[in-house]
Each structure stands twice: as structure tokens, then as C-alpha cells.
Amino acid sequence: MPLIAAYHRPTSLDVAMDLLQAPNRIVLAGGTVVNADRAPSDLEVVDLQSLGLDTIEHDGDRVRIGAMATLAAGGDADAVPAWMRTIARAEAPSTLRSLATIGGTVAAGSGESLLLAALLVADARVELAGAEQRGLAELLATGVPEGAVITAVTIDPGGTAAEAHTARTPADAPIVAAVARTSNGTTALALTGVADTPVLVDPLDPSAGLTPPADFRGTAEYRLELARILGARAVEAIR
Ligand SMILES: Cc1cc2nc3c(=O)[nH]c(=O)nc-3n(C[C@H](O)[C@H](O)[C@H](O)COP(=O)(O)OP(=O)(O)OC[C@H]3O[C@@H](n4cnc5c(N)ncnc54)[C@H](O)[C@@H]3O)c2cc1C
């Protein structure tokens, strides 16, 4: 836990939004990122756990996943398509999955998150308090607007999806992963490990326009080659 100056647990979204107007206050969701920081700080956290934002339910032809639903809950929910439940269960070890939330995962925007890639191909839209709803791709590109709170993510649960990845070991986060989904004749493809956040790419030319990062697990050129191979493999699997 960072050495926070104060902890707030509002019981209404209005009060939470009021609290978050102060510049030194941040949202606390599952805390797996926030609590990982042990540095002293003057931060105050606003815990969203008492706002009832943890439901997962059908909403017309979409599924609404509350921002405070944990990855473990998403991995178990009947309303979430089976292929996405599998990806949610693979996202992190069970100790983290039982804490980490869908809202925190979106806000953190990890470029290695397979779940974010899955949400991208499922046409995810992010509902916010304090800002207009927007597509997940836009939110990942710009970050959560100042003072706004993610309240839910909605997805299109239909279609067929497949995933392909390369990792150093089965337990490691993939170096690059591809998630493809087809619905009503349209194919979407998203990649992890090729940019700061997971990105939607052209299913016919998965590596076009990418400038991947490099680290000890792979050069930029290696990741581009993985993008081509894994992208084609995931798309082929849903044909
Ligand atoms: C050991 C370890 C391994 C990890 N492995 C992975 C991994 O494999 N893949 C991966 O993607 N991530 C990984 N993470 C990062 C982290 O677990 C995830 O990003 C997680 O889903 C964050 O969710 P949380 O609910 O714990 O967020 P928190 O830690 O509570 O918050 C994270 C950030 O998001 C903001 N935030 C949270 N909820 C909201 C909201 N509703 N509205 C606005 N802002 C919000 C917070 O203010 C904070 O800045 C790992 C972390 C650790 C410690």
C-alpha cells in the first residue's frame, strides 16, 4: 500500500465524483496496481467498492460488465461469452484475479493484457461518470479523462473468436498475442505486445503501421513477425 494520506469509501457515485475533484485523490479499485506502490505519498484514495458497480448482466443485445466486477467474476459469469471467460481466467493468477477489476484493467491499459484485446474485438464501449461514453480503442489511446470514473464496459457477446500467442513459458504473459472475432460477416483482430496498449489491427495485414517496443524477450522485428504469424493464425481459426 502506498503511504496514503487518507482513505474514502463513498456509498454513492455522486459523493465519489465530488471527492475525486481534489487533485491528490485517485480511484482505488482492486488495488493490484495502486497497492503495489510502496512509496510515501500525499495521495488519498477513493474506494469504489461500495457503489454497487460489480454486476455483470445482459443489457439488450449487449452485456454490461460493472467496472468493479473482478476478473474472477468475469471468468465465471454466464453472461460473458465462453471464449472471453477463458481469456479472463488466463489474465492473471487467481490471487490477482480475485482482486483486479475490469475498470482497473481498462484504466491501467497494459499493452500485454489479453483481456483488453478480447474486449477490443468484442466492440467494447466504456461507460464513464464525468465524461461521455466512448469506444475502448479511443479510451486506451487517450487514457481515462481527468476526474472521470469508469462505471462499466459493455460488449457484443455474439460471434466466434479465437486466440493465438507466443510466450517464453506457458505461465508467462505472452510476448505477442492475437485475438480475432467474427460477427455478422465482419472480422476484428487485436494484438498485445506490439504497442503501449493492445490495438485493433487490419486482419488482412496485421503488422501494418506497427512500431513495437523491444525488450529482453524480443526485438521489434521479432514482434512484427509474431504479429503477422499469430494474427493470420487467429483469423484462420475463426474461418
Ligand atoms: C504481480 C502483478 C501481475 C500483473 N499482471 C498483469 C497482467 O498479466 N496483465 C495485465 O493486464 N495487468 C497485470 N497487472 C496489472 C494489474 O493487475 C491489472 O491492470 C489490474 O487489472 C488492475 O485492476 P485493479 O482493479 O487492481 O486496479 P487498481 O490497482 O485499483 O487501479 C489501477 C489504476 O486504475 C485506476 N482505476 C481503477 N479503476 C478505475 C475506474 N473504475 N475508473 C477510473 N480509474 C480507475 C486507478 O486509479 C489506478 O490508477 C499485474 C499486476 C501485478 C501486481
The ligand as a MOL file (V3000), in Angstrom:
LIG
                    3D

  0  0  0     0  0            999 V3000
M  V30 BEGIN CTAB
M  V30 COUNTS 53 58 0 0 0
M  V30 BEGIN ATOM
M  V30 1 C 2.1000 -9.1710 -9.9360 0
M  V30 2 C 1.2370 -8.4430 -10.9290 0
M  V30 3 C 0.9900 -9.0250 -12.1720 0
M  V30 4 C 0.1710 -8.3820 -13.1040 0
M  V30 5 N -0.0730 -8.9880 -14.2780 0
M  V30 6 C -0.8590 -8.3710 -15.1910 0
M  V30 7 C -1.1670 -8.9940 -16.4390 0
M  V30 8 O -0.7220 -10.1050 -16.7160 0
M  V30 9 N -1.9420 -8.3360 -17.3260 0
M  V30 10 C -2.4360 -7.1050 -17.0170 0
M  V30 11 O -3.1400 -6.5220 -17.8350 0
M  V30 12 N -2.1740 -6.4950 -15.8540 0
M  V30 13 C -1.4000 -7.0980 -14.9260 0
M  V30 14 N -1.1310 -6.4790 -13.7570 0
M  V30 15 C -1.6330 -5.1320 -13.5270 0
M  V30 16 C -2.9790 -5.1140 -12.7940 0
M  V30 17 O -3.1670 -6.2850 -12.0030 0
M  V30 18 C -4.1450 -5.0170 -13.7330 0
M  V30 19 O -4.0120 -3.9440 -14.6240 0
M  V30 20 C -5.4180 -4.8800 -12.9120 0
M  V30 21 O -6.4580 -5.3930 -13.6650 0
M  V30 22 C -5.7190 -3.5130 -12.3630 0
M  V30 23 O -7.0190 -3.5560 -11.7540 0
M  V30 24 P -7.3030 -3.0950 -10.2670 0
M  V30 25 O -8.7740 -3.2180 -10.0790 0
M  V30 26 O -6.4470 -3.8530 -9.2970 0
M  V30 27 O -6.8690 -1.5560 -10.3160 0
M  V30 28 P -6.2540 -0.5650 -9.2030 0
M  V30 29 O -4.8690 -1.0020 -8.8070 0
M  V30 30 O -7.2170 -0.3520 -8.0990 0
M  V30 31 O -6.1880 0.7490 -10.1000 0
M  V30 32 C -5.3150 0.8000 -11.2420 0
M  V30 33 C -5.3760 2.2000 -11.8430 0
M  V30 34 O -6.6410 2.3820 -12.4760 0
M  V30 35 C -7.3580 3.4550 -11.8780 0
M  V30 36 N -8.7680 2.9860 -11.8360 0
M  V30 37 C -9.1750 1.7920 -11.3410 0
M  V30 38 N -10.4950 1.6570 -11.5110 0
M  V30 39 C -10.9300 2.7710 -12.1200 0
M  V30 40 C -12.2190 3.2120 -12.5520 0
M  V30 41 N -13.3140 2.4660 -12.3900 0
M  V30 42 N -12.3100 4.4240 -13.1470 0
M  V30 43 C -11.2050 5.1840 -13.3200 0
M  V30 44 N -9.9630 4.8240 -12.9350 0
M  V30 45 C -9.8230 3.6320 -12.3370 0
M  V30 46 C -6.7190 3.6690 -10.5120 0
M  V30 47 O -6.8590 4.9990 -10.0440 0
M  V30 48 C -5.2680 3.3300 -10.8200 0
M  V30 49 O -4.6200 4.4220 -11.4370 0
M  V30 50 C -0.3620 -7.1060 -12.7930 0
M  V30 51 C -0.1210 -6.5340 -11.5360 0
M  V30 52 C 0.6650 -7.1930 -10.6120 0
M  V30 53 C 0.8920 -6.5570 -9.2680 0
M  V30 END ATOM
M  V30 BEGIN BOND
M  V30 1 1 1 2
M  V30 2 1 2 3
M  V30 3 2 2 52
M  V30 4 2 3 4
M  V30 5 1 4 5
M  V30 6 1 4 50
M  V30 7 2 5 6
M  V30 8 1 6 7
M  V30 9 1 6 13
M  V30 10 2 7 8
M  V30 11 1 7 9
M  V30 12 1 9 10
M  V30 13 2 10 11
M  V30 14 1 10 12
M  V30 15 2 12 13
M  V30 16 1 13 14
M  V30 17 1 14 15
M  V30 18 1 14 50
M  V30 19 1 15 16
M  V30 20 1 16 17
M  V30 21 1 16 18
M  V30 22 1 18 19
M  V30 23 1 18 20
M  V30 24 1 20 21
M  V30 25 1 20 22
M  V30 26 1 22 23
M  V30 27 1 23 24
M  V30 28 2 24 25
M  V30 29 1 24 26
M  V30 30 1 24 27
M  V30 31 1 27 28
M  V30 32 2 28 29
M  V30 33 1 28 30
M  V30 34 1 28 31
M  V30 35 1 31 32
M  V30 36 1 32 33
M  V30 37 1 33 34
M  V30 38 1 33 48
M  V30 39 1 34 35
M  V30 40 1 35 36
M  V30 41 1 35 46
M  V30 42 1 36 37
M  V30 43 1 36 45
M  V30 44 2 37 38
M  V30 45 1 38 39
M  V30 46 1 39 40
M  V30 47 2 39 45
M  V30 48 1 40 41
M  V30 49 2 40 42
M  V30 50 1 42 43
M  V30 51 2 43 44
M  V30 52 1 44 45
M  V30 53 1 46 47
M  V30 54 1 46 48
M  V30 55 1 48 49
M  V30 56 2 50 51
M  V30 57 1 51 52
M  V30 58 1 52 53
M  V30 END BOND
M  V30 END CTAB
M  END
